Amino acid sequence: MKPRVLIVEDEAAIRLALSGLLRREGYDTEQCESGDAAIARLAGDDFDLVLTDLALGAGASGMDVLRAARQHQPETPVVMITAHGSEKIAVDAMKAGASDYVPKPFDNDEIRLVLRRALERTRLERENRWLRDRVDREWRFENLIGSGPAMRRIFDTVRKVAETDLTVLVRGESGTGKELVAQALHQRSARRARPFVAVNCAAISRELVESELFGHEKGAFTGADARRQGRFESAHGGTIFLDEIGDMPPETQAKVLRVLQERKLERVGSSQPVEVDVRVVAATHRDLEREARAGRFREDLYYRLKVVEIELPPLREREGDLPALVHHFLEQLAQRMGRAPKPIAAEAMARLARHPWPGNVRELRNVVEQAAVLAEGDAIGSTDLRLPDEPGAAAAEPGAPPRRSFSAAKREAVVEFERAYLLAALRANGGNVSRTAAAIGMVRQSLQLKIRELGLRAELDKESLDVPD
């Protein structure tokens, strides 16, 4: 369907010219010659975009039209047309919820660009909101996100096993979310009100691992100035998560086996057994069968841990889950920062899908959060992503066909050219937009839009070049 645009302009010539331009661009247009008429239309009709002059003569003003649009059609973008010298009012309109503004005199290219950007931004926000709702409704299981067959099998296993006290071994590459599975098992169990204690076995030195896990008595070793409770005792009644258990020393493995079999432990420096009631969830990225055959991991402990086994797939095998994960991370970041989540453009999502993700979900989260914080535009674009080149791009043989499409490569090359060219022109003119626009034969307002679109303001601010709105 053609986008419906409501044009609010009291000058008949401008109103008719805008209507003709937008119809040629494929829009359906409705016209109002006063703010009062526009407010009445907004109360009873739906539009995809509102284009209104700020100054509308007698009656309701453009700001009144903006407020009516926000009340009756809060998702509809509103673009303001401003007269020369009313930039401050335009800024106030943006703060009140306007999508963008176009200063007079404007050219047709500028109108086309601003409206296209406003509609695209709204489309992205709606798609992102729809996906976030679907994540919450269908793809979220505790803090685990996924909709593919592999993740659904994992969700089903967690549901069945959580209410039992069976020991669970979670396997998967680093960064796949093994601790999240352990947390889901705990939250779904009868132990949820008791402690969940996570221990990274690979991060504890060999000399301290037994004291860390089982505690110690005063004077048990140099520096043991008081009795200390270990992680197993801290988890009493709850769940202990032994991450990277494949890195645990063999002598400690024997003591963990005893805890699993007898529900008792001995603190370092004591022969008095202490009873503990814990549910054990272990995780590793190692091949424990091979480690057991090589004598580096106790075979009896391996089978005691592997009562139930959950295998987490790497992110490169979960392509269908990537959009849901991206929106989940954007939502979490937005909540932490106290602002609305920033939408992500289709080309950026496509670039994320091409990446091999050796660091799995953890790497994806870092990339997405960095892009959301550093992106200058209204949405996260492809150029906001700090990623290595797409798979195979750097290692391609001479004469080998390109891995990216022509249009994708062209878009990125154009963006890089525009950034470099406009930065050089602005620097040469001391950051003065009017002087730069005249020097390169560009409309001043179009240059301002490009400055915002390409995120040049931050770059120029570093160089103390003043770029007015």
N, C-alpha and C positions, 0 to 999 in steps of 0.2 A: 504494500500500500504506500501511496505517496505521503510524505510527512505533511501534516497540516500546520500552517504558520498563521498566527494572528498578527496582522500589521496594524499598529496603533500610531497614527500620524495625522496631525490636524492640517498640514499643508497638502492639498489635493494632488499637486504635481509630484511631490516626493512620494506620496502614498501610492499613486498609480505607477510611478517608475519602479518602485520596489516590488510591487505586485507583479509587474511584467517580467522583471529580472528573475524573481524566484520561480515564477511559472515556467520560464524557459529552462530553469535548472532542475525542473521535475518536482517542485513543491505544489501542493494545493494551498491557496491563500484565501484568507478572509480579511476584510478591512474594517477598521473602526476609525472614525474621524475625531473621537473624543475619548477621554479617559473614562467618563461615566458609562459610555456605551460598551467599552471594553470590559469594565468590571462586571456589567450585566451578562455579557457573553461568557466570561470565565466562570460565572456561577452556574451556568446551565449547559456548557458545551466543553468538549475536550480538545486540546490542541497539543501538538508535539513540540511547539516552540512559540514563544511570544517575542516579537520585535517591536519595541515601543520607544517613542521619543520621550526624553525626560521632560521637556517643556511642551505642554499640550494646550496652552491658552487657558480659557475659562474652564472651571470645573475641576475634576480630578486630575492630578499630575501623573507623570510617569512613575514616580515612587508609589503613588496610590495603586497604580496598575500592578506594580511589582508585588506589593503587599497582598493584593487580591489573588494574584497567581499563586503565591506561597500558601495562602489559606485554602484555596479551592483545588489547586493542582500542584502540590508541592514538588512533584518530580519533573515538572515541565520547565525546561531552561528558559530564562528571560534574558534577552540581549537588549541593552540600552543604547539609544542614539543620543549623543551629547553634542551640545553646541560648543564652539570655541570658548575657552575660559571656564568651562564647567567641569573640568577634570576632577576637582575635589568632590563634587556631587556624585560623579561617576564612581569614585572610590567608595563613597558612602553607600551607593547602590550595591556595589560588589560585597560590602560587608553585610548588607541586608539580604543577600542571597541571589543577586544577579549573577548570571553565568559569565558575562563578558560585556564590554561596551565598545562602541564604534564612534570615534569623534568625527564631527563634520569639519570640512568636507571629506567625504569618503569616496572611494572608487569601487567599482563593481567587484573586482578581485578580492578586495578586503571584506566586503559583505559576504561573498561566497565562502571565504576561508573561515570567518568568525562563526557563521551559522553551521558550517560543516563540523567545525571543532566542537561547538556546543552540543550538537546532536550526537556526535561520536562519544563525547564524554558521558552524556546521559545514558547512551546505550551500554557503555562499559560498566557504569555504576549499576544499572539494572541487572546485567548479566552477572556481575560479581555478587550482588545481593541475592540473586536467585541461587547461585552456586553455594553461597554461604548457608542459605536456608536449607538447601539439600544436604550439605555436609552435616548440619545439626540434626536433620530429620532422618537421614538414611545411611550416611557414611561414617558417623562417629560412634565409636564404642569406647566408653571412658575417654582417655586421651589418645586413643589409637584412631587413625583415619585410613579408610580404604573402602573400595567398592568392588575390587576384582575378586575372582574366585579364590586366590591364595589367601587374601586377607579375610575373606568371609569364612574360610575354613578355620583360620586362627581364632576369629571371634567365637565361632561355634565351639571350638575346643576349650577356650577360656570359660565360656558359660558353663560347660559340663563339669570342668575340673575345679572351678573356683570354690565351690561349697565343700569340697573334700579337703583332706589334709595331705593329699598325695604330693610327693616331691616332684618338681617340674624342672626340666633342663631346657633352656631357651638357647637356640643356636642361630647364628647369623653373622654376617660381616659387621665390622665396626661401623657404628652410626645408623644401624637399621631400626633401632628403637627397642632393644631388648629390655631395658629397664621399664619402659612403658607397659610392656606385657606383664612384667612382675607387679607393677602397681595396679594394673587392671585385675589381676588374680587376687590381690589383697583387697581391693575395694569391693569386689564381688563376693568376698568370703564373709564368714561369721566373725572373722578377726578384724574387720575394718575399723573398729573403734580402738584397737590396740596399735602399738607402734609398727611402722614399716621402716626397717633399717637397711640401708644399702651400703655394701662394702665393695670397693674396687680392689680385688686381690693383687692386681698387677701394680698398684700404686703404693703398696706397703712393703717396706724393706723386709728381707728374709729374717733379720734379727728381731723385728718387732711384730711380725704377723701373728704369732701365737698370743702375745700380750693383748694385741688389738682385738682378736676374736674372742679369747677366753678370759681376759682379765689377768691380774696378777695380785699377789700379796705384798704387803709392805716388806721391803728388804729383799725381794726375790732377785733383784739384780741392781747394779749400780744405777742410781737415779730413781729407783722405785721407792719414793718417800712415803707413799700411802697406798692402801688397798685401792685397786681400780677395777671397776666393772667392765667386762668385755662386751663386744657387740651382740653376742648371742644372748647374754643376760638382759641387755637393753631391749632386745626384741621379744622378751618373754610375753607370751600370750598373743603375739602378732606374727609378722613375717620378716625373715631375713633374706636379703637378696645378695648372693655371692657372685658378683660380676667378675668376668675373666678368671673363672676358677681353674682354667687350664694352666694358669701361671702360678698356682699355689705350690709351695715346696712339698716334696713327698712326705716329710715327717709331719707336716701340718695336715696333710690329706688324711693320715691315719686317725688323727684326733677328731677331725670333722666326721669321719665315718662312725666313730664311737658315739658322737652326739646324735647322729641320725638313727643309730641302732638302739641306743640305751636311753636317749633323752637326758643324758648327764654329761657334765664337763668338769674339768679340774682347772682352777686358775694356776697360772705359772707360779711356782714356789709353794704349792699346796697339794696335799694328797686327799683333801676332803672333797668328795663329789658334790656338785651343785646341780639340782634338777632344773631343767629348762623345758618350756613348752613353746616350740617355735615351728612355723611352717617354713621349709627351705625351698627357695627358688634359686637356681644357679644358671649362669649364662657363660657362654664362651664363643669365640670366633675360631677356635682351633678344632681340628679333627681329633676328638678324644679317643676314638677307636685306634687311630694310628699312634697317638701318644701312648696309649696303654700297651700296644704291641711293642713299642720301642722302650718300655719300662720307665717312661717319664710321668705316667699318671696311673694311679692304682686302678686296676681293673674292677675290683670289688666296689670301690667308690663310684666308678663310672656307672655300673649297673644299678647301684643304689640311688644315684641321681636321676637316671633315665627311666623313672617310673612312667612319666609322661614326657614326651618330647615335642617341642614346638619349634619349627624351622621358619625363621623370618626371611622372606625373599629380599634380595637387594633391590634398590630403587630402580635400577635399569630394567628390571623385569616387572615393574609396576607402572608402566607408562600411563595407564588409564587413571591411576590414583594421583598423578602429579598435580593436576589443576586443583583438586580438593585439598591437597597438602599445602599448596601455595596460598590459597585463600584462608586456610586455617592459620598459617603463620602470620599473614597480613592482619587478620582479625586479632590475634593475640598481641601483636606489636601495637596495634591501634589502641587496644584497651590499656596497655602499659603506659602509652604516651598520652592518653586522654584525648584522642582525636578520632575522626572518622577514618576507616581503612581506605587506603589509596588503591584504586582499581589498577589492573594490569592489562596492557594492550595485547591483542592477539599475536602480534609478531614477537613480543617478548615471551609469551607463553610457548610459542613454537620454538624459540631458541632454547628455552629451558628443556623442552622435550628432546632436543637433539643432543644435549650434554650427557656424557656417560655416567656422571655422578659417582666417582670412586669413593667419595666420602659419604655416600648414601643420603639419608634424610637429614642428618646433621649438617652436611655440606649445603643441601638445598635451603635449609632454614637460614644459615648464615648469609647466603647469596641474596635471598629474598628480603631479609631484614635490612641488609646493607643498601639494596636498591631502593627500598621504601623510604629510607632516611635521606639518601643522597639525591633522589630524583627531583629535578627542578620543576617539571611540568605537573599537570593535574593527574596524570596517570603514569605508571611505570612503563617506559618504552624499552625497546631492545637495547638501545645505547646506554641505558641506565644499569644494565647488568654487567658486573665485573666477573666475566667468565673467560676461561681459555677459549680459543677458536673452536668451532664445532668439530666433532670427531673426524679425524683424518685430514683436516685442512692444512695443518702444519707439516704433516708427514707425507703429503701426496707426492707421488712420483711425477717427474717431468712428463708433461703430455697427458697425464691422467685427467679424466673429466672432473669438473668442479663438483663438490658435495652440496653446495647451496644453489638454490634457484637463481636465475639471472635477476629476477625482480628483487629478491631479498638482498643480493649483493649490491645491486644498483642503489637501492634505498639507503643502505648503510654508507656507501661511497658518497652519495649526495649529501647526507647529513654531515659527514666529516668535512666535505668541501665547504658547505655552508658555514659551519662553525669556524673553520680556519679563515675563510675569506672575510666574514663579517667581523671577527675579532681583530684581524689585521686592519680593516677599514676603520673600526671604532678607535683603535689605538692611535692610528695616524691622525685622527681628528679629535684627540683628547677626550673621547667618550661622548662628544656632543652628537646627539641623534640627528638633529636637523641638518647639521653640516655634513655628517656621514651620509645621510640619505641623498642629499643633493650631489655629493661627490660620486656616488655609485649609481645614480639614476634610479632611486627606489623611493616609493611613497613613504613618508615618515611613519605613518601608522602601521604600514606593513612591516617596516623595520622593527618597530616596537613589538609587534606580535612575534617576529622571529627571535628577538632577544629573549622574550618569555619562553617561547617554544623550545629553544635550544639551550636554555639555562645559562645564558651568557652573563647575566647580571652578577652571579657569584664570582665568576672569573674576573670581571672588571672591577668588582668591589675589592678584590685582593690587590689590584693595582692602583687603588684609590682613584679610579676614573668614575666620575659622576654620570649615571645614566638615569635621567628622570623618567617617570611613568608616562 
